[in-house]
Amino acid sequence: MENLIAVFVAIFLAELGDKTQLTTIAFASKYGWKTAFLGAILGLAAVNFIGALLGDAIGDVLPMELIHKGAGVLFIVFGVLMLLGKL
């Protein structure tokens, strides 16, 4: 149960105020909150399901230390690309 709460809090904080939330707000203003909420839930669930499957598969093949280092490098690369206006 602790792990479930940790994942929930991490995802909640990561999504708070990002483009996905702003898009949901825009859709809600046009289509109503129920449609926007259902679409957002289904869309996020699908994307997170794919991420969970990939993470599980990668975790079976690579050591956790390598996964952490790779994730760190990707965050840095994406950050630099965003700063340079390439992303």
Biopython code that builds the backbone (N, CA, C, O; Angstrom):
import numpy as np
from Bio.PDB.StructureBuilder import StructureBuilder

atoms = [
    (1, "MET", "N", (0.819, -1.193, 0.000)),
    (1, "MET", "CA", (0.000, 0.000, 0.000)),
    (1, "MET", "C", (0.866, 1.261, 0.000)),
    (1, "MET", "O", (0.507, 2.263, -0.618)),
    (2, "GLU", "N", (2.015, 1.210, 0.699)),
    (2, "GLU", "CA", (2.926, 2.353, 0.710)),
    (2, "GLU", "C", (3.390, 2.701, -0.690)),
    (2, "GLU", "O", (3.449, 3.872, -1.063)),
    (3, "ASN", "N", (3.723, 1.669, -1.469)),
    (3, "ASN", "CA", (4.195, 1.895, -2.836)),
    (3, "ASN", "C", (3.110, 2.539, -3.686)),
    (3, "ASN", "O", (3.396, 3.434, -4.481)),
    (4, "LEU", "N", (1.877, 2.096, -3.529)),
    (4, "LEU", "CA", (0.755, 2.655, -4.284)),
    (4, "LEU", "C", (0.592, 4.138, -3.964)),
    (4, "LEU", "O", (0.389, 4.951, -4.865)),
    (5, "ILE", "N", (0.678, 4.482, -2.707)),
    (5, "ILE", "CA", (0.550, 5.880, -2.293)),
    (5, "ILE", "C", (1.715, 6.703, -2.846)),
    (5, "ILE", "O", (1.516, 7.831, -3.297)),
    (6, "ALA", "N", (2.920, 6.150, -2.814)),
    (6, "ALA", "CA", (4.092, 6.857, -3.334)),
    (6, "ALA", "C", (3.946, 7.130, -4.831)),
    (6, "ALA", "O", (4.259, 8.225, -5.298)),
    (7, "VAL", "N", (3.473, 6.141, -5.578)),
    (7, "VAL", "CA", (3.276, 6.316, -7.016)),
    (7, "VAL", "C", (2.185, 7.355, -7.269)),
    (7, "VAL", "O", (2.341, 8.222, -8.129)),
    (8, "PHE", "N", (1.090, 7.270, -6.529)),
    (8, "PHE", "CA", (-0.002, 8.236, -6.682)),
    (8, "PHE", "C", (0.489, 9.660, -6.442)),
    (8, "PHE", "O", (0.226, 10.555, -7.245)),
    (9, "VAL", "N", (1.197, 9.865, -5.348)),
    (9, "VAL", "CA", (1.676, 11.214, -5.009)),
    (9, "VAL", "C", (2.656, 11.712, -6.065)),
    (9, "VAL", "O", (2.588, 12.875, -6.462)),
    (10, "ALA", "N", (3.566, 10.857, -6.526)),
    (10, "ALA", "CA", (4.542, 11.260, -7.534)),
    (10, "ALA", "C", (3.851, 11.669, -8.837)),
    (10, "ALA", "O", (4.173, 12.707, -9.415)),
    (11, "ILE", "N", (2.905, 10.855, -9.295)),
    (11, "ILE", "CA", (2.187, 11.164, -10.537)),
    (11, "ILE", "C", (1.336, 12.409, -10.353)),
    (11, "ILE", "O", (1.299, 13.267, -11.235)),
    (12, "PHE", "N", (0.656, 12.519, -9.225)),
    (12, "PHE", "CA", (-0.188, 13.690, -8.959)),
    (12, "PHE", "C", (0.637, 14.972, -9.013)),
    (12, "PHE", "O", (0.238, 15.941, -9.660)),
    (13, "LEU", "N", (1.784, 14.983, -8.337)),
    (13, "LEU", "CA", (2.619, 16.180, -8.318)),
    (13, "LEU", "C", (3.232, 16.465, -9.688)),
    (13, "LEU", "O", (3.369, 17.625, -10.076)),
    (14, "ALA", "N", (3.598, 15.417, -10.419)),
    (14, "ALA", "CA", (4.182, 15.603, -11.749)),
    (14, "ALA", "C", (3.164, 16.189, -12.725)),
    (14, "ALA", "O", (3.520, 16.991, -13.588)),
    (15, "GLU", "N", (1.922, 15.799, -12.592)),
    (15, "GLU", "CA", (0.882, 16.247, -13.513)),
    (15, "GLU", "C", (0.281, 17.586, -13.133)),
    (15, "GLU", "O", (-0.357, 18.231, -13.965)),
    (16, "LEU", "N", (0.466, 18.013, -11.907)),
    (16, "LEU", "CA", (-0.148, 19.240, -11.411)),
    (16, "LEU", "C", (0.390, 20.457, -12.174)),
    (16, "LEU", "O", (1.575, 20.778, -12.085)),
    (17, "GLY", "N", (-0.478, 21.119, -12.911)),
    (17, "GLY", "CA", (-0.110, 22.335, -13.612)),
    (17, "GLY", "C", (0.652, 22.132, -14.906)),
    (17, "GLY", "O", (1.175, 23.102, -15.456)),
    (18, "ASP", "N", (0.737, 20.915, -15.413)),
    (18, "ASP", "CA", (1.455, 20.706, -16.666)),
    (18, "ASP", "C", (0.524, 20.894, -17.864)),
    (18, "ASP", "O", (-0.645, 21.248, -17.705)),
    (19, "LYS", "N", (1.049, 20.657, -19.047)),
    (19, "LYS", "CA", (0.263, 20.864, -20.270)),
    (19, "LYS", "C", (-0.963, 19.957, -20.331)),
    (19, "LYS", "O", (-1.994, 20.343, -20.882)),
    (20, "THR", "N", (-0.858, 18.772, -19.775)),
    (20, "THR", "CA", (-2.002, 17.867, -19.778)),
    (20, "THR", "C", (-3.160, 18.468, -18.997)),
    (20, "THR", "O", (-4.306, 18.414, -19.442)),
    (21, "GLN", "N", (-2.870, 19.033, -17.850)),
    (21, "GLN", "CA", (-3.922, 19.637, -17.035)),
    (21, "GLN", "C", (-4.513, 20.860, -17.739)),
    (21, "GLN", "O", (-5.728, 21.062, -17.720)),
    (22, "LEU", "N", (-3.668, 21.665, -18.352)),
    (22, "LEU", "CA", (-4.162, 22.834, -19.074)),
    (22, "LEU", "C", (-5.032, 22.417, -20.269)),
    (22, "LEU", "O", (-6.037, 23.064, -20.566)),
    (23, "THR", "N", (-4.644, 21.347, -20.943)),
    (23, "THR", "CA", (-5.446, 20.830, -22.047)),
    (23, "THR", "C", (-6.787, 20.329, -21.541)),
    (23, "THR", "O", (-7.815, 20.560, -22.177)),
    (24, "THR", "N", (-6.787, 19.651, -20.410)),
    (24, "THR", "CA", (-8.040, 19.169, -19.816)),
    (24, "THR", "C", (-8.956, 20.344, -19.476)),
    (24, "THR", "O", (-10.167, 20.272, -19.684)),
    (25, "ILE", "N", (-8.384, 21.413, -18.959)),
    (25, "ILE", "CA", (-9.173, 22.609, -18.641)),
    (25, "ILE", "C", (-9.801, 23.172, -19.925)),
    (25, "ILE", "O", (-10.976, 23.539, -19.942)),
    (26, "ALA", "N", (-9.004, 23.234, -20.991)),
    (26, "ALA", "CA", (-9.519, 23.753, -22.258)),
    (26, "ALA", "C", (-10.649, 22.877, -22.799)),
    (26, "ALA", "O", (-11.670, 23.392, -23.254)),
    (27, "PHE", "N", (-10.469, 21.562, -22.753)),
    (27, "PHE", "CA", (-11.520, 20.661, -23.220)),
    (27, "PHE", "C", (-12.773, 20.768, -22.356)),
    (27, "PHE", "O", (-13.891, 20.718, -22.869)),
    (28, "ALA", "N", (-12.586, 20.914, -21.057)),
    (28, "ALA", "CA", (-13.741, 21.036, -20.159)),
    (28, "ALA", "C", (-14.542, 22.293, -20.474)),
    (28, "ALA", "O", (-15.770, 22.289, -20.382)),
    (29, "SER", "N", (-13.857, 23.360, -20.843)),
    (29, "SER", "CA", (-14.577, 24.597, -21.168)),
    (29, "SER", "C", (-15.389, 24.444, -22.447)),
    (29, "SER", "O", (-16.386, 25.141, -22.637)),
    (30, "LYS", "N", (-14.972, 23.540, -23.319)),
    (30, "LYS", "CA", (-15.677, 23.339, -24.589)),
    (30, "LYS", "C", (-16.698, 22.203, -24.527)),
    (30, "LYS", "O", (-17.802, 22.331, -25.057)),
    (31, "TYR", "N", (-16.330, 21.080, -23.876)),
    (31, "TYR", "CA", (-17.164, 19.876, -23.909)),
    (31, "TYR", "C", (-17.824, 19.532, -22.578)),
    (31, "TYR", "O", (-18.635, 18.608, -22.519)),
    (32, "GLY", "N", (-17.496, 20.246, -21.524)),
    (32, "GLY", "CA", (-18.045, 19.945, -20.203)),
    (32, "GLY", "C", (-17.070, 19.109, -19.396)),
    (32, "GLY", "O", (-16.217, 18.409, -19.940)),
    (33, "TRP", "N", (-17.223, 19.203, -18.072)),
    (33, "TRP", "CA", (-16.246, 18.562, -17.200)),
    (33, "TRP", "C", (-16.304, 17.048, -17.255)),
    (33, "TRP", "O", (-15.268, 16.396, -17.131)),
    (34, "LYS", "N", (-17.493, 16.462, -17.439)),
    (34, "LYS", "CA", (-17.596, 14.993, -17.438)),
    (34, "LYS", "C", (-16.844, 14.388, -18.621)),
    (34, "LYS", "O", (-16.090, 13.429, -18.457)),
    (35, "THR", "N", (-17.051, 14.944, -19.801)),
    (35, "THR", "CA", (-16.376, 14.428, -20.997)),
    (35, "THR", "C", (-14.866, 14.634, -20.887)),
    (35, "THR", "O", (-14.088, 13.734, -21.203)),
    (36, "ALA", "N", (-14.455, 15.824, -20.438)),
    (36, "ALA", "CA", (-13.025, 16.114, -20.302)),
    (36, "ALA", "C", (-12.387, 15.197, -19.263)),
    (36, "ALA", "O", (-11.291, 14.680, -19.476)),
    (37, "PHE", "N", (-13.071, 14.997, -18.148)),
    (37, "PHE", "CA", (-12.543, 14.137, -17.085)),
    (37, "PHE", "C", (-12.383, 12.703, -17.580)),
    (37, "PHE", "O", (-11.335, 12.087, -17.384)),
    (38, "LEU", "N", (-13.420, 12.175, -18.218)),
    (38, "LEU", "CA", (-13.358, 10.797, -18.710)),
    (38, "LEU", "C", (-12.264, 10.642, -19.763)),
    (38, "LEU", "O", (-11.509, 9.671, -19.738)),
    (39, "GLY", "N", (-12.178, 11.601, -20.688)),
    (39, "GLY", "CA", (-11.132, 11.535, -21.711)),
    (39, "GLY", "C", (-9.739, 11.619, -21.116)),
    (39, "GLY", "O", (-8.832, 10.894, -21.524)),
    (40, "ALA", "N", (-9.578, 12.512, -20.146)),
    (40, "ALA", "CA", (-8.271, 12.660, -19.502)),
    (40, "ALA", "C", (-7.885, 11.391, -18.745)),
    (40, "ALA", "O", (-6.743, 10.937, -18.822)),
    (41, "ILE", "N", (-8.837, 10.829, -18.021)),
    (41, "ILE", "CA", (-8.557, 9.603, -17.265)),
    (41, "ILE", "C", (-8.166, 8.464, -18.208)),
    (41, "ILE", "O", (-7.177, 7.771, -17.971)),
    (42, "LEU", "N", (-8.939, 8.275, -19.270)),
    (42, "LEU", "CA", (-8.646, 7.190, -20.209)),
    (42, "LEU", "C", (-7.319, 7.409, -20.932)),
    (42, "LEU", "O", (-6.544, 6.471, -21.121)),
    (43, "GLY", "N", (-7.063, 8.662, -21.337)),
    (43, "GLY", "CA", (-5.802, 8.956, -22.021)),
    (43, "GLY", "C", (-4.599, 8.734, -21.119)),
    (43, "GLY", "O", (-3.625, 8.096, -21.520)),
    (44, "LEU", "N", (-4.664, 9.261, -19.902)),
    (44, "LEU", "CA", (-3.558, 9.076, -18.967)),
    (44, "LEU", "C", (-3.390, 7.612, -18.565)),
    (44, "LEU", "O", (-2.270, 7.130, -18.399)),
    (45, "ALA", "N", (-4.503, 6.920, -18.412)),
    (45, "ALA", "CA", (-4.420, 5.497, -18.062)),
    (45, "ALA", "C", (-3.728, 4.709, -19.170)),
    (45, "ALA", "O", (-2.898, 3.844, -18.891)),
    (46, "ALA", "N", (-4.067, 5.004, -20.423)),
    (46, "ALA", "CA", (-3.454, 4.289, -21.549)),
    (46, "ALA", "C", (-1.949, 4.557, -21.610)),
    (46, "ALA", "O", (-1.154, 3.629, -21.764)),
    (47, "VAL", "N", (-1.566, 5.822, -21.490)),
    (47, "VAL", "CA", (-0.146, 6.179, -21.547)),
    (47, "VAL", "C", (0.615, 5.566, -20.375)),
    (47, "VAL", "O", (1.711, 5.035, -20.558)),
    (48, "ASN", "N", (0.044, 5.635, -19.180)),
    (48, "ASN", "CA", (0.713, 5.071, -18.009)),
    (48, "ASN", "C", (0.771, 3.550, -18.063)),
    (48, "ASN", "O", (1.724, 2.949, -17.567)),
    (49, "PHE", "N", (-0.238, 2.923, -18.658)),
    (49, "PHE", "CA", (-0.215, 1.463, -18.827)),
    (49, "PHE", "C", (0.947, 1.060, -19.716)),
    (49, "PHE", "O", (1.672, 0.113, -19.411)),
    (50, "ILE", "N", (1.124, 1.784, -20.818)),
    (50, "ILE", "CA", (2.241, 1.495, -21.718)),
    (50, "ILE", "C", (3.568, 1.708, -20.984)),
    (50, "ILE", "O", (4.480, 0.888, -21.090)),
    (51, "GLY", "N", (3.671, 2.811, -20.243)),
    (51, "GLY", "CA", (4.896, 3.071, -19.477)),
    (51, "GLY", "C", (5.178, 1.999, -18.448)),
    (51, "GLY", "O", (6.327, 1.600, -18.261)),
    (52, "ALA", "N", (4.132, 1.526, -17.777)),
    (52, "ALA", "CA", (4.309, 0.479, -16.771)),
    (52, "ALA", "C", (4.777, -0.828, -17.414)),
    (52, "ALA", "O", (5.646, -1.515, -16.876)),
    (53, "LEU", "N", (4.199, -1.165, -18.563)),
    (53, "LEU", "CA", (4.621, -2.387, -19.266)),
    (53, "LEU", "C", (6.079, -2.288, -19.704)),
    (53, "LEU", "O", (6.857, -3.226, -19.528)),
    (54, "LEU", "N", (6.442, -1.127, -20.283)),
    (54, "LEU", "CA", (7.834, -0.942, -20.706)),
    (54, "LEU", "C", (8.787, -0.962, -19.524)),
    (54, "LEU", "O", (9.851, -1.578, -19.585)),
    (55, "GLY", "N", (8.402, -0.285, -18.445)),
    (55, "GLY", "CA", (9.241, -0.269, -17.251)),
    (55, "GLY", "C", (9.443, -1.653, -16.670)),
    (55, "GLY", "O", (10.542, -2.001, -16.240)),
    (56, "ASP", "N", (8.380, -2.440, -16.657)),
    (56, "ASP", "CA", (8.472, -3.803, -16.144)),
    (56, "ASP", "C", (9.403, -4.642, -17.015)),
    (56, "ASP", "O", (10.223, -5.403, -16.501)),
    (57, "ALA", "N", (9.273, -4.500, -18.336)),
    (57, "ALA", "CA", (10.112, -5.268, -19.260)),
    (57, "ALA", "C", (11.571, -4.843, -19.150)),
    (57, "ALA", "O", (12.467, -5.686, -19.132)),
    (58, "ILE", "N", (11.808, -3.538, -19.076)),
    (58, "ILE", "CA", (13.183, -3.043, -18.962)),
    (58, "ILE", "C", (13.787, -3.470, -17.628)),
    (58, "ILE", "O", (14.966, -3.815, -17.560)),
    (59, "GLY", "N", (12.980, -3.448, -16.567)),
    (59, "GLY", "CA", (13.455, -3.847, -15.245)),
    (59, "GLY", "C", (13.864, -5.298, -15.172)),
    (59, "GLY", "O", (14.691, -5.673, -14.341)),
    (60, "ASP", "N", (13.291, -6.124, -16.041)),
    (60, "ASP", "CA", (13.661, -7.542, -16.074)),
    (60, "ASP", "C", (14.996, -7.771, -16.776)),
    (60, "ASP", "O", (15.636, -8.804, -16.580)),
    (61, "VAL", "N", (15.414, -6.808, -17.594)),
    (61, "VAL", "CA", (16.596, -6.992, -18.433)),
    (61, "VAL", "C", (17.808, -6.200, -17.936)),
    (61, "VAL", "O", (18.940, -6.678, -18.011)),
    (62, "LEU", "N", (17.563, -4.986, -17.429)),
    (62, "LEU", "CA", (18.659, -4.106, -17.042)),
    (62, "LEU", "C", (18.718, -3.916, -15.531)),
    (62, "LEU", "O", (17.687, -3.973, -14.860)),
    (63, "PRO", "N", (19.908, -3.692, -14.992)),
    (63, "PRO", "CA", (20.016, -3.416, -13.555)),
    (63, "PRO", "C", (19.442, -2.029, -13.229)),
    (63, "PRO", "O", (19.504, -1.117, -14.054)),
    (64, "MET", "N", (18.892, -1.883, -12.038)),
    (64, "MET", "CA", (18.228, -0.647, -11.630)),
    (64, "MET", "C", (19.178, 0.544, -11.681)),
    (64, "MET", "O", (18.761, 1.643, -12.045)),
    (65, "GLU", "N", (20.438, 0.349, -11.326)),
    (65, "GLU", "CA", (21.409, 1.448, -11.362)),
    (65, "GLU", "C", (21.550, 2.013, -12.776)),
    (65, "GLU", "O", (21.618, 3.230, -12.950)),
    (66, "LEU", "N", (21.595, 1.156, -13.769)),
    (66, "LEU", "CA", (21.695, 1.590, -15.158)),
    (66, "LEU", "C", (20.419, 2.317, -15.599)),
    (66, "LEU", "O", (20.489, 3.299, -16.338)),
    (67, "ILE", "N", (19.274, 1.843, -15.156)),
    (67, "ILE", "CA", (17.996, 2.489, -15.483)),
    (67, "ILE", "C", (17.966, 3.897, -14.892)),
    (67, "ILE", "O", (17.561, 4.839, -15.572)),
    (68, "HIS", "N", (18.384, 4.053, -13.651)),
    (68, "HIS", "CA", (18.410, 5.370, -13.011)),
    (68, "HIS", "C", (19.359, 6.322, -13.734)),
    (68, "HIS", "O", (19.019, 7.481, -13.973)),
    (69, "LYS", "N", (20.537, 5.835, -14.079)),
    (69, "LYS", "CA", (21.503, 6.683, -14.789)),
    (69, "LYS", "C", (20.972, 7.056, -16.174)),
    (69, "LYS", "O", (21.106, 8.203, -16.602)),
    (70, "GLY", "N", (20.381, 6.111, -16.860)),
    (70, "GLY", "CA", (19.805, 6.389, -18.182)),
    (70, "GLY", "C", (18.682, 7.407, -18.106)),
    (70, "GLY", "O", (18.585, 8.293, -18.955)),
    (71, "ALA", "N", (17.835, 7.286, -17.097)),
    (71, "ALA", "CA", (16.746, 8.253, -16.921)),
    (71, "ALA", "C", (17.311, 9.634, -16.635)),
    (71, "ALA", "O", (16.804, 10.628, -17.155)),
    (72, "GLY", "N", (18.346, 9.712, -15.821)),
    (72, "GLY", "CA", (18.977, 10.990, -15.523)),
    (72, "GLY", "C", (19.559, 11.637, -16.769)),
    (72, "GLY", "O", (19.395, 12.838, -16.983)),
    (73, "VAL", "N", (20.230, 10.853, -17.580)),
    (73, "VAL", "CA", (20.809, 11.371, -18.826)),
    (73, "VAL", "C", (19.701, 11.874, -19.753)),
    (73, "VAL", "O", (19.833, 12.936, -20.360)),
    (74, "LEU", "N", (18.611, 11.114, -19.860)),
    (74, "LEU", "CA", (17.502, 11.547, -20.717)),
    (74, "LEU", "C", (16.886, 12.856, -20.235)),
    (74, "LEU", "O", (16.571, 13.722, -21.051)),
    (75, "PHE", "N", (16.712, 13.014, -18.932)),
    (75, "PHE", "CA", (16.184, 14.261, -18.390)),
    (75, "PHE", "C", (17.106, 15.431, -18.735)),
    (75, "PHE", "O", (16.638, 16.507, -19.108)),
    (76, "ILE", "N", (18.403, 15.219, -18.610)),
    (76, "ILE", "CA", (19.366, 16.278, -18.933)),
    (76, "ILE", "C", (19.304, 16.620, -20.421)),
    (76, "ILE", "O", (19.270, 17.793, -20.794)),
    (77, "VAL", "N", (19.289, 15.590, -21.267)),
    (77, "VAL", "CA", (19.230, 15.821, -22.718)),
    (77, "VAL", "C", (17.965, 16.590, -23.086)),
    (77, "VAL", "O", (18.029, 17.568, -23.831)),
    (78, "PHE", "N", (16.817, 16.157, -22.571)),
    (78, "PHE", "CA", (15.569, 16.855, -22.877)),
    (78, "PHE", "C", (15.588, 18.283, -22.343)),
    (78, "PHE", "O", (15.086, 19.195, -23.001)),
    (79, "GLY", "N", (16.155, 18.486, -21.168)),
    (79, "GLY", "CA", (16.255, 19.825, -20.594)),
    (79, "GLY", "C", (17.099, 20.741, -21.460)),
    (79, "GLY", "O", (16.719, 21.885, -21.709)),
    (80, "VAL", "N", (18.249, 20.247, -21.923)),
    (80, "VAL", "CA", (19.121, 21.039, -22.776)),
    (80, "VAL", "C", (18.421, 21.345, -24.107)),
    (80, "VAL", "O", (18.476, 22.473, -24.597)),
    (81, "LEU", "N", (17.768, 20.340, -24.684)),
    (81, "LEU", "CA", (17.050, 20.567, -25.941)),
    (81, "LEU", "C", (15.940, 21.612, -25.771)),
    (81, "LEU", "O", (15.715, 22.429, -26.664)),
    (82, "MET", "N", (15.250, 21.584, -24.631)),
    (82, "MET", "CA", (14.213, 22.580, -24.388)),
    (82, "MET", "C", (14.833, 23.972, -24.233)),
    (82, "MET", "O", (14.300, 24.946, -24.765)),
    (83, "LEU", "N", (15.937, 24.072, -23.521)),
    (83, "LEU", "CA", (16.611, 25.363, -23.358)),
    (83, "LEU", "C", (17.082, 25.933, -24.695)),
    (83, "LEU", "O", (17.079, 27.147, -24.900)),
    (84, "LEU", "N", (17.483, 25.050, -25.591)),
    (84, "LEU", "CA", (17.965, 25.483, -26.914)),
    (84, "LEU", "C", (16.818, 25.715, -27.895)),
    (84, "LEU", "O", (17.039, 26.144, -29.027)),
    (85, "GLY", "N", (15.598, 25.430, -27.457)),
    (85, "GLY", "CA", (14.432, 25.636, -28.317)),
    (85, "GLY", "C", (14.285, 24.579, -29.397)),
    (85, "GLY", "O", (13.610, 24.807, -30.401)),
    (86, "LYS", "N", (14.904, 23.438, -29.204)),
    (86, "LYS", "CA", (14.837, 22.356, -30.185)),
    (86, "LYS", "C", (13.706, 21.372, -29.898)),
    (86, "LYS", "O", (13.458, 20.454, -30.680)),
    (87, "LEU", "N", (13.030, 21.568, -28.785)),
    (87, "LEU", "CA", (11.968, 20.629, -28.410)),
    (87, "LEU", "C", (10.709, 21.383, -28.077)),
    (87, "LEU", "O", (9.695, 20.773, -27.736)),
]
sb = StructureBuilder()
sb.init_structure("model")
sb.init_model(0)
sb.init_chain("A")
sb.init_seg("    ")
for serial, (resi, resn, name, xyz) in enumerate(atoms, 1):
    if name == "N":
        sb.init_residue(resn, " ", resi, " ")
    sb.init_atom(name, np.array(xyz, "f"), 0.0, 1.0, " ", f" {name:<3s}", serial, name[0])
structure = sb.get_structure()
